[in-house]
């Protein structure tokens, strides 16, 4: 079955809160370690900061393209190489935080985010941009599953049913904050290809401090090793349906993140970088808002709404591309973001809820593997198609394909409901 409104609400199980490590206990005795809601807030800040770094370059792609003379296809390749770093980190380090603890992995993610920003500051070629994106992806891959589970485990009892939504909101909210911040700095401040990354490095230093002062939440079981893509038997049915919705949602949001600036310039004739960043941010912020709005809805109802929103959003995108309409493009971004947020939050909550306690990080990491394949490979296909048939035709084909996948997920939900009429 598709999950519900949080870990406890779906599984009826309470997360085990391990005894803090010795160093954390010592720090707490000095009054330096926050507990409960403060711990969750600091983890959310660190998660938001790392994820914001992964979308900072979005409003800059047009500037890089002009400076280095590359095409839409190269733009999509630079954007998508980030997913290679994410996938490598998820597959290699997916369960490491179960073994060595959440905080060491979060420290590593913050450090990689700082390294990526430094590489962007020094980049002068397409290959250097790709290398910076790969490191940025590795930072996201290290942090994504780890921070998600840490936020769920650290949440005080009164936040427990909302903890998965809080974690996914932090993820998507950070992704939305990146292009908004970068767009404003690029459009209205000096040194547009440098200032943004300097600001992010400062924010990331504070994120590292936040990770330093929070307590460990993992009981540290198992052993280190490369994660194989496998799922516990009891997770597979829920995972399959959740993964379809999440794939459609992330593919749609990947299109906006990679190509909204190009669509804005080439089809609508607007070259304002802040506007480009705002459109992309609208998709991500709509995603975060939708996750809050549907927290208390029954799981299948929420997932059905999410799939329907993705279908409507892709139809709106098709209409916007045909008419070269700015309001239509913004509407499509918002509606698609709503669908992505709902399918993501409820899909993640469902999979996490049915996963064994000692394999939550591993299982959630595999779901993020699906998400990051969706956010990259379809966009590369869009770039190839745009080189052959033009951005408008390629975008319409992309939108129709994603809408069809959302429809398949909707049908799968109905099918599972008929087989399990008494599940909630």
C-alpha positions in Angstrom: 0.0 0.0 0.0 1.0 3.6 -0.4 2.0 5.1 2.9 0.3 7.9 4.8 1.1 11.1 6.8 4.3 10.1 8.5 6.2 7.2 10.0 4.1 6.7 13.1 0.8 7.3 11.3 1.5 4.7 8.7 3.4 1.9 10.4 2.3 2.4 14.0 6.0 2.1 15.1 8.0 4.6 17.1 11.4 5.4 15.9 14.1 4.4 18.4 16.2 7.3 19.6 19.7 6.0 20.5 21.7 7.2 23.4 23.8 10.2 22.3 27.5 9.7 21.7 29.9 10.6 24.5 31.1 13.8 22.8 27.5 15.0 22.4 26.8 14.2 26.0 29.8 16.3 27.1 28.8 19.2 24.9 25.2 19.0 26.3 26.7 19.3 29.8 28.1 22.7 28.7 24.7 23.8 27.5 25.9 23.8 23.8 23.8 21.1 22.3 20.1 21.9 21.4 17.5 19.2 21.8 14.1 18.5 20.3 12.7 21.1 18.0 16.0 23.1 18.0 17.9 20.0 16.8 15.4 19.5 14.0 15.6 23.2 13.0 19.4 23.1 12.7 19.3 19.9 10.7 16.8 21.5 8.4 19.0 24.6 7.9 22.0 22.4 7.0 19.9 20.4 4.6 18.4 23.5 2.9 21.9 25.0 2.5 23.4 22.0 0.9 20.5 21.5 -1.5 20.4 25.2 -2.4 24.0 24.9 -3.6 22.9 22.3 -6.2 20.5 24.7 -8.0 22.5 27.9 -7.7 23.9 27.7 -11.2 20.4 27.6 -12.8 20.1 31.3 -13.7 23.7 31.4 -14.7 23.6 28.8 -17.5 22.7 31.5 -20.1 25.8 33.5 -19.0 28.0 30.5 -19.2 26.6 29.6 -22.6 27.3 33.1 -23.9 30.8 33.1 -22.4 31.8 29.6 -23.5 29.6 29.4 -26.7 27.7 26.2 -26.1 24.2 24.9 -27.0 21.1 23.8 -25.2 22.4 20.2 -25.3 25.6 21.2 -23.5 23.5 23.1 -21.0 21.4 20.0 -20.2 24.6 17.9 -20.0 26.2 20.3 -17.5 23.0 20.3 -15.5 22.6 16.6 -15.6 26.2 15.6 -14.7 25.3 16.6 -11.2 23.1 13.5 -11.0 26.1 11.3 -11.7 27.6 12.6 -8.4 24.3 12.1 -6.6 23.9 8.5 -7.8 27.5 7.6 -7.0 27.1 8.9 -3.5 23.7 7.2 -2.9 24.9 3.9 -4.2 28.3 4.0 -2.4 27.3 5.8 0.8 23.6 5.0 0.9 23.7 3.1 4.2 26.9 4.5 5.7 25.1 6.8 8.1 23.4 3.7 9.6 26.9 2.4 10.4 29.1 5.5 11.3 26.3 7.9 12.2 24.4 10.7 10.6 26.7 13.6 11.6 29.9 12.4 9.9 28.0 12.0 6.6 26.4 15.4 7.0 29.8 17.0 7.7 31.1 15.4 4.5 28.2 16.7 2.5 28.7 20.3 3.8 32.4 20.1 3.0 31.7 18.9 -0.6 29.2 21.7 -1.0 31.9 24.2 -0.1 34.4 22.5 -2.5 31.8 22.6 -5.3 31.3 26.4 -4.8 35.1 26.9 -4.9 35.3 24.9 -8.2 32.6 27.1 -9.7 34.5 30.2 -8.7 37.6 28.9 -10.6 35.8 27.4 -13.6 36.7 28.6 -17.1 35.6 25.7 -19.3 32.7 23.3 -19.8 34.7 20.4 -18.3 35.4 22.4 -15.2 31.7 23.3 -14.9 30.9 19.6 -15.2 33.4 18.7 -12.5 31.9 21.3 -10.2 28.5 19.9 -10.8 29.6 16.3 -10.1 31.0 17.4 -6.7 27.8 19.3 -6.0 25.9 16.2 -6.8 28.1 14.1 -4.5 27.3 16.6 -1.7 23.6 16.2 -2.3 23.8 12.4 -2.5 25.7 12.2 0.7 23.2 14.5 2.5 19.9 13.6 1.0 19.1 10.2 2.6 21.2 11.0 5.7 19.6 14.4 6.4 16.1 13.0 5.7 16.4 10.2 8.2 18.2 12.4 10.7 15.4 14.9 10.7 12.8 12.2 11.1 14.7 10.6 14.0 15.5 13.9 15.7 11.9 15.2 15.6 10.2 15.6 19.0 7.1 13.5 19.6 4.7 16.3 18.8 6.4 16.7 15.3 6.7 12.9 14.6 3.9 12.5 12.2 5.0 15.6 10.3 8.7 14.8 10.2 8.8 13.2 6.8 7.0 16.2 5.3 9.4 18.5 7.1 12.4 16.6 5.7 11.1 16.7 2.1 10.1 20.3 2.4 13.7 21.1 3.5 15.0 19.2 0.5 12.7 20.9 -2.0 12.7 24.2 -0.3 16.5 24.3 -0.5 16.3 23.5 -4.2 13.9 26.4 -4.7 16.0 28.8 -2.6 19.1 28.3 -4.9 17.8 29.8 -8.2 16.0 32.6 -6.4 19.1 33.7 -4.5 21.3 33.3 -7.5 18.9 35.0 -9.9 18.7 38.1 -7.7 22.5 38.3 -7.2 23.3 37.6 -10.8 20.8 40.2 -12.1 21.4 43.0 -9.6 24.9 42.6 -8.1 28.4 42.8 -9.5 30.6 39.8 -10.5 27.5 37.7 -11.3 29.5 34.4 -11.8 31.4 34.8 -8.5 29.4 36.5 -5.8 26.7 33.9 -5.5 29.1 31.1 -4.8 31.0 33.2 -2.2 27.7 33.8 -0.4 26.9 30.1 -0.5 30.3 29.2 1.0 29.6 31.4 4.0 26.1 29.9 4.5 27.7 26.4 4.2 30.2 27.2 7.0 27.3 28.0 9.3 25.6 24.7 8.2 28.8 22.9 9.3 28.5 24.6 12.7 24.8 23.5 12.9 25.8 19.9 12.3 28.6 20.1 14.9 26.2 21.1 17.7 23.4 18.6 17.1 23.3 15.2 18.7 23.7 11.9 16.9 20.5 10.1 16.1 21.7 6.8 14.6 22.3 3.6 16.7 25.2 2.8 14.3 24.6 -0.8 13.2 25.8 -2.9 10.3 29.0 -2.5 8.3 30.4 -0.3 5.6 30.2 -1.3 2.0 29.0 -0.4 -1.4 25.2 -0.4 -1.5 23.7 -2.8 -4.0 20.3 -1.7 -5.5 18.1 -4.1 -3.5 14.9 -3.7 -1.5 13.4 -5.7 1.3 10.5 -7.8 0.1 7.9 -5.9 2.1 8.9 -2.6 0.5 8.7 -3.5 -3.2 5.1 -3.0 -4.0 4.9 0.4 -2.2 8.3 1.3 -3.8 7.2 0.6 -7.3 4.1 2.8 -7.3 5.8 5.6 -5.3 8.7 5.5 -7.7 6.5 6.0 -10.8 5.0 9.2 -9.3 8.3 10.4 -8.1 10.0 9.8 -11.5 7.3 11.8 -13.2 7.5 14.6 -10.7 11.3 14.9 -10.8 11.4 14.7 -14.5 9.0 17.7 -14.8 10.9 19.7 -12.2 14.2 18.9 -13.9 12.9 20.4 -17.2 12.1 23.7 -15.5 15.5 23.7 -13.6 17.5 23.0 -16.7 15.7 24.8 -19.4 13.3 27.5 -18.0 16.0 30.2 -18.6 16.4 29.1 -22.2 12.7 28.9 -22.8 12.3 32.4 -21.3 14.9 33.9 -23.6 14.4 32.1 -26.9 10.6 31.7 -26.9 9.3 34.6 -24.8 12.1 37.1 -25.3 12.8 37.9 -21.6 16.5 37.9 -20.6 16.1 38.8 -16.9 18.1 36.3 -14.8 16.0 37.1 -11.7 12.8 36.2 -13.6 14.4 33.0 -14.8 15.4 32.1 -11.2 11.9 33.0 -9.9 10.2 30.7 -12.4 12.3 27.7 -11.3 11.8 28.7 -7.6 8.0 28.8 -8.1 8.1 25.2 -9.1 10.1 24.2 -6.0 8.2 26.4 -3.6 4.9 25.2 -4.9 6.2 21.7 -4.2 7.1 22.6 -0.6 3.7 24.3 0.0 1.8 21.3 -1.4 3.6 19.0 1.0 2.2 21.1 3.9 -1.3 21.3 2.4 -1.8 17.6 2.0 -0.1 16.3 5.1 -3.4 15.1 6.7 -5.0 13.7 3.6 -5.4 10.0 3.2 -2.4 8.6 1.3 -4.1 7.4 -1.8 -6.1 10.6 -2.1 -3.0 12.7 -1.9 -1.1 10.5 -4.4 -4.1 10.7 -6.8 -4.1 14.5 -6.5 -0.3 14.6 -7.1 -0.6 12.5 -10.3 -3.5 14.6 -11.5 -1.5 17.8 -10.9 1.4 16.5 -12.8 -0.8 15.7 -15.8 -2.5 19.1 -15.7 0.9 20.8 -15.3 2.3 19.1 -18.3 -0.7 20.0 -20.4 -0.3 23.6 -19.2 3.4 23.5 -20.2 2.4 22.2 -23.7 -0.1 25.1 -24.1 2.6 27.6 -22.8 5.1 26.4 -25.3 2.6 26.5 -28.2 1.6 30.1 -27.4 4.9 31.4 -26.0 3.0 32.6 -22.9 4.8 33.8 -19.8 1.8 33.4 -17.5 1.3 29.9 -18.9 4.9 29.0 -18.2 4.6 30.2 -14.6 1.3 28.4 -14.2 2.8 25.2 -15.5 5.7 25.5 -13.1 3.4 26.0 -10.1 1.0 23.2 -11.0 3.8 20.8 -11.8 5.6 21.7 -8.6 2.4 20.9 -6.6 2.3 17.5 -8.2 5.9 16.8 -7.6 5.8 17.8 -4.0 2.8 15.6 -3.2 4.1 12.5 -5.0 7.5 13.0 -3.4 6.5 13.5 0.2 3.9 10.8 0.3 5.9 8.4 -1.7 8.9 8.9 0.6 6.8 8.6 3.7 5.3 5.4 2.5 8.5 3.7 1.6 10.3 4.8 4.8 7.3 3.6 6.9 7.4 0.0 5.6 11.2 -0.3 5.5 12.9 -2.2 8.4 14.4 0.2 11.0 18.0 -0.8 10.3 17.6 -0.2 6.5 15.7 3.1 6.4 18.6 5.2 5.1 19.5 2.5 2.5 15.9 2.2 1.3 15.2 5.9 1.2 18.5 6.4 -0.7 17.3 4.0 -3.4 14.2 6.1 -3.8 16.4 9.1 -4.3 18.3 7.2 -6.9 15.0 7.0 -8.9 14.4 10.7 -8.3 17.9 11.8 -9.6 17.7 9.5 -12.6 14.4 11.2 -13.4 15.9 14.7 -12.9 18.8 14.1 -15.3 18.4 11.5 -18.1 15.0 12.8 -19.4 16.5 16.3 -19.5 19.5 15.1 -21.6 17.0 13.5 -23.9 15.2 16.9 -24.1 18.5 18.5 -25.0 19.2 16.0 -27.8 15.7 16.4 -29.1 16.0 20.2 -29.0 19.1 20.1 -31.2 17.2 18.1 -33.8 13.7 19.4 -33.7 13.9 22.7 -31.8 13.2 23.6 -28.1 9.5 24.0 -28.6 8.8 20.7 -30.3 11.1 18.8 -27.9 9.5 20.5 -24.9 6.0 19.5 -26.0 7.1 15.9 -26.5 8.7 15.8 -23.1 5.6 17.2 -21.4 3.3 14.7 -23.1 5.6 11.8 -22.1 5.7 12.9 -18.4 2.0 13.4 -18.4 1.5 9.9 -19.7 3.7 8.4 -16.9 1.7 10.4 -14.3 -1.5 8.8 -15.8 0.0 5.3 -15.5 0.9 6.0 -11.8 -2.7 7.1 -11.2 -4.1 3.9 -12.8 -1.6 1.8 -10.7 -3.0 3.5 -7.5 -6.5 2.6 -8.5 -5.5 -1.0 -9.2 -3.8 -1.3 -5.7 -6.9 0.2 -4.1 -9.1 -2.4 -5.6 -6.8 -5.2 -4.5 -6.5 -3.8 -0.9 -9.9 -2.1 -0.2 -9.4 -2.1 3.5 -5.9 -0.5 3.6 -5.4 3.1 4.4 
